[in-house]
Amino acid sequence: MGDTVRMVLGGLLVLVFGLSRLARRFPHVAWLQVFRDAFPRPSEARRTRMRRADAYAGAEMILMGIALPLLYVAATVMFFNSFTARAIGFVLAISLLCIGLGVTAIWRSRRG
């Protein structure tokens, strides 16, 4: 598929999504109501399941952020490599990012 075709299809998708959002925001505009159900809203039960899944995903991200430095140390020792400051900094940055994303996911699932 060519780049031009992908750009056109992506643009159409963004246009339909935008018109769908506008139809929900302005229910008094008759011609927009055609796009109202282009992206249907999930039911309350579905939203509850999605929030629960977000909380589990957040917990998994936090655990991955804790396990990543431990795995780095274990792999370095197991393969008889030396620790470098650049690698330690990179692993800690990724670890903090995972923990931050996990906390954010849990916070948003509890709030929403």
Secondary structure, 3 states (H helix, E strand, C coil): CCHHHHHHHHHHHHHHHHHHHHHHHCCCCHHHHHHCCCCCCCCHHHHHHHHHHHHHHHHHHHHHHHHHHHHHHHHHHHCCCCCCHHHHHHHHHHHHHHHHHHHHHHHHHHHC
